[in-house]
Amino acid sequence: MDGTPNDWHLVHYGARALGGAGLVYTEMTCVSPEARITPGCAGMYAPEHAEWWTRIVDFAHRNSLAKVCLQLGHAGRKGSTQLMWDDMDHPLPRDNWPVVAASPIAYLPDSQCPREMGRADMERVRDQFVAAAGMGIACGFDMLELHMAHGYLLAGFISPVTNRRTDEYGGSLANRLRFPLEVFDAVRAAWPEERPMAVRISATDWIEGGLSGQDAVEIARVFKAHGCDLIDVSTGQTDPASKPVYGRMYQTVFSEQIRNEAGIATIAVGAITSADQVNTIVASGRADLCALARPHLADPNFTLRAAAEYAAMGYAIEGASWPKQYLPGRQQLEVLARRARTEAAQRQAELRRTNDQSTDLRRTHG
């Protein structure tokens, strides 16, 4: 409500921290009222916002080993829209606020046409990001990420699909990166050096003539040179014209390319649904971290459940952060996981015996 988190957020984020996640991300937290995507978006621009975020971060730190990352962003031309469970991306039926963007291009036919940002707008938004980062420091966040993906304001400058400017902020990739880098540099200067800072990008627009994987490598190189520690590799959502190619772990290929060609740590995201997939991605050097959103919506204890399943296989599991109040649940979960593995092995053995008997019978009757 008006950018202020509430009890729902405390329970939501707190449950994922208690569920064993190593790093808990906030939703895109907006740096001003007009930076919000919807009226239901969280903010970091008022004292009451900081009070609630402090409560949430303190809960995670007191009760788990989880670190907490503040993700800051500005909606740009995708702002002033309805809640996603009402009519996502479409404008509010009333009480819309004005939106700004790199270029005056509406997102949908019925969307507001944003005002093209001038220099004064850029300075104001830059300072809002810095102020929000300062509040995040006071709240105790362990990490900060700037959202420069999915067609929001900063992404809108980076992509040639949404940036049609003819001044020094448009045209070449270097020019299109100029304002996002200005924001990054200002926030990096304010953010403590010992705390990691990441950037989320859309590695491809999935649109002909838009950003490509090779562009993403160059973008990552530039941010690395400016002090970025980690690239959070997403794709698309730049424009409704995009044609993504979905599939299991479908964005990991871009994380792998950026990690290995730009030489910077990456987070793989998107359609990663199992612990086996996570371990495969990390062990094969395709990413340094994996982030799972929807699996955690379905199961806040995803990590603890995975740890129990691996323990049942005989692996020594270290670092799984079980709350001491839940330790009897851990014991039961591990027992059930071992039982499930034993029963599965018995079924496999029975199936093999049945197949062998069928083969012998066919041979006997030629």
Backbone hydrogen bonds, N-H to C=O, Kabsch-Sander energy under -0.5 kcal/mol:
donor,donor_aa,acceptor,acceptor_aa,energy
2,D,39,P,-0.5
4,T,1,M,-2.0
9,H,6,N,-0.6
10,L,6,N,-1.8
11,V,7,D,-2.5
12,H,8,W,-2.9
13,Y,9,H,-2.7
14,G,9,H,-0.5
14,G,10,L,-1.9
15,A,11,V,-2.3
16,R,12,H,-1.2
17,A,13,Y,-2.0
18,L,14,G,-2.6
19,G,15,A,-1.5
20,G,17,A,-1.5
21,A,16,R,-1.7
24,V,67,K,-2.9
25,Y,23,L,-0.5
26,T,69,C,-2.1
29,T,71,Q,-3.4
30,C,28,M,-0.5
30,C,42,A,-2.7
31,V,73,G,-1.3
35,A,32,S,-1.0
36,R,33,P,-1.1
41,C,38,T,-1.6
43,G,3,G,-2.8
44,M,30,C,-2.2
49,H,46,A,-1.0
50,A,46,A,-1.6
51,E,47,P,-2.0
52,W,48,E,-1.7
53,W,49,H,-2.6
54,T,50,A,-2.4
55,R,51,E,-1.7
56,I,52,W,-2.2
57,V,53,W,-2.8
58,D,54,T,-2.8
59,F,55,R,-2.0
60,A,56,I,-2.0
61,H,57,V,-2.5
62,R,58,D,-2.6
63,N,59,F,-2.0
64,S,60,A,-1.2
67,K,22,G,-2.3
69,C,24,V,-2.8
70,L,143,M,-2.5
71,Q,69,C,-0.6
72,L,70,L,-0.7
72,L,145,E,-2.9
73,G,29,T,-1.9
75,A,35,A,-2.6
78,K,75,A,-1.7
79,G,76,G,-1.5
80,S,36,R,-1.2
81,T,37,I,-3.0
82,Q,87,D,-0.6
82,Q,90,H,-2.5
86,D,83,L,-2.2
87,D,83,L,-1.3
88,M,84,M,-0.8
89,D,82,Q,-0.6
90,H,87,D,-1.8
92,L,80,S,-1.4
101,A,115,R,-2.0
105,I,103,S,-2.3
111,S,108,L,-1.9
115,R,99,V,-2.5
117,M,101,A,-2.3
122,M,118,G,-2.2
123,E,119,R,-2.3
124,R,120,A,-2.1
125,V,121,D,-2.7
126,R,122,M,-2.8
127,D,123,E,-2.2
128,Q,124,R,-1.8
129,F,125,V,-2.2
130,V,126,R,-2.0
131,A,127,D,-2.5
132,A,128,Q,-2.4
133,A,129,F,-2.4
134,G,130,V,-2.2
135,M,131,A,-1.9
136,G,132,A,-2.1
137,I,133,A,-2.0
138,A,134,G,-1.7
139,C,135,M,-1.7
140,G,136,G,-0.8
140,G,137,I,-1.1
141,F,136,G,-1.8
142,D,68,V,-1.9
143,M,68,V,-1.2
144,L,196,P,-1.7
145,E,70,L,-2.7
146,L,198,A,-2.2
147,H,72,L,-2.9
147,H,145,E,-0.5
148,M,146,L,-0.9
148,M,200,R,-1.9
150,H,236,G,-0.6
152,Y,149,A,-1.6
153,L,74,H,-2.2
156,G,152,Y,-2.8
157,F,153,L,-0.9
157,F,154,L,-0.6
158,I,154,L,-1.2
159,S,155,A,-2.2
162,T,159,S,-0.6
163,N,159,S,-1.5
164,R,162,T,-0.7
170,G,167,D,-1.7
172,S,170,G,-0.8
176,R,172,S,-2.5
177,L,173,L,-1.9
178,R,175,N,-1.0
181,L,177,L,-2.7
182,E,178,R,-1.7
183,V,179,F,-2.3
184,F,180,P,-2.6
185,D,181,L,-3.2
186,A,182,E,-1.9
187,V,183,V,-2.3
188,R,184,F,-3.4
189,A,185,D,-2.0
190,A,186,A,-1.0
191,W,187,V,-2.5
195,R,192,P,-1.6
198,A,144,L,-2.9
199,V,230,L,-1.9
200,R,146,L,-2.6
201,I,199,V,-0.5
201,I,232,D,-2.2
202,S,148,M,-0.7
203,A,201,I,-0.8
203,A,234,S,-3.3
205,D,211,L,-1.7
206,W,211,L,-0.5
210,G,207,I,-2.6
216,A,212,S,-2.0
217,V,213,G,-1.7
218,E,214,Q,-1.7
219,I,215,D,-2.6
220,A,216,A,-2.6
221,R,217,V,-2.3
222,V,218,E,-2.2
223,F,219,I,-2.3
224,K,220,A,-2.6
225,A,221,R,-2.1
226,H,222,V,-1.0
227,G,224,K,-1.7
228,C,223,F,-2.5
229,D,197,M,-2.6
230,L,197,M,-0.9
231,I,265,A,-2.3
232,D,199,V,-2.7
232,D,230,L,-0.5
233,V,231,I,-0.8
233,V,267,I,-2.1
234,S,201,I,-2.5
234,S,232,D,-0.9
236,G,204,T,-3.3
242,S,239,D,-2.1
243,K,206,W,-2.4
246,Y,244,P,-0.8
249,M,271,A,-1.8
250,Y,247,G,-1.8
251,Q,270,G,-0.6
252,T,249,M,-1.7
254,F,251,Q,-1.1
255,S,251,Q,-1.3
256,E,252,T,-2.7
257,Q,253,V,-1.9
258,I,254,F,-2.5
259,R,255,S,-2.8
260,N,256,E,-2.3
261,E,257,Q,-2.3
262,A,258,I,-2.3
263,G,258,I,-0.6
263,G,259,R,-0.7
264,I,258,I,-0.5
265,A,229,D,-0.5
267,I,231,I,-2.3
268,A,289,L,-2.6
269,V,233,V,-0.8
270,G,291,A,-0.5
273,T,271,A,-0.6
278,V,274,S,-1.9
279,N,275,A,-2.8
280,T,276,D,-2.3
281,I,277,Q,-2.6
282,V,278,V,-2.5
283,A,279,N,-2.7
284,S,280,T,-1.8
285,G,282,V,-1.4
286,R,281,I,-2.4
287,A,281,I,-0.8
288,D,266,T,-2.1
289,L,266,T,-1.6
291,A,268,A,-2.4
293,A,291,A,-0.5
296,H,293,A,-0.7
297,L,293,A,-1.5
298,A,294,R,-1.9
299,D,295,P,-1.7
302,F,299,D,-1.6
304,L,19,G,-1.5
305,R,301,N,-2.7
306,A,302,F,-2.3
307,A,303,T,-2.5
308,A,304,L,-2.1
309,E,305,R,-2.1
310,Y,306,A,-2.3
311,A,307,A,-2.3
312,A,308,A,-1.9
313,M,309,E,-0.6
313,M,310,Y,-0.7
314,G,311,A,-1.5
315,Y,310,Y,-1.9
317,I,315,Y,-0.8
318,E,316,A,-0.6
321,S,319,G,-0.6
322,W,320,A,-1.4
326,Y,323,P,-2.2
327,L,324,K,-1.1
329,G,326,Y,-1.0
330,R,326,Y,-1.5
331,Q,327,L,-2.1
332,Q,328,P,-2.1
333,L,329,G,-2.7
334,E,330,R,-2.6
335,V,331,Q,-2.1
336,L,332,Q,-2.8
337,A,333,L,-2.3
338,R,334,E,-2.4
339,R,335,V,-2.4
340,A,336,L,-2.6
341,R,337,A,-2.0
342,T,338,R,-2.4
343,E,339,R,-2.7
344,A,340,A,-2.2
345,A,341,R,-2.4
346,Q,342,T,-2.2
347,R,343,E,-2.3
348,Q,344,A,-2.3
349,A,345,A,-2.5
350,E,346,Q,-2.5
351,L,347,R,-2.4
352,R,348,Q,-2.3
353,R,349,A,-2.3
354,T,350,E,-2.5
355,N,351,L,-2.5
356,D,352,R,-2.8
357,Q,353,R,-2.6
358,S,354,T,-2.2
359,T,355,N,-2.3
360,D,356,D,-2.5
361,L,357,Q,-2.2
362,R,358,S,-2.1
363,R,359,T,-2.1
364,T,360,D,-2.4
365,H,361,L,-1.9
366,G,363,R,-0.7
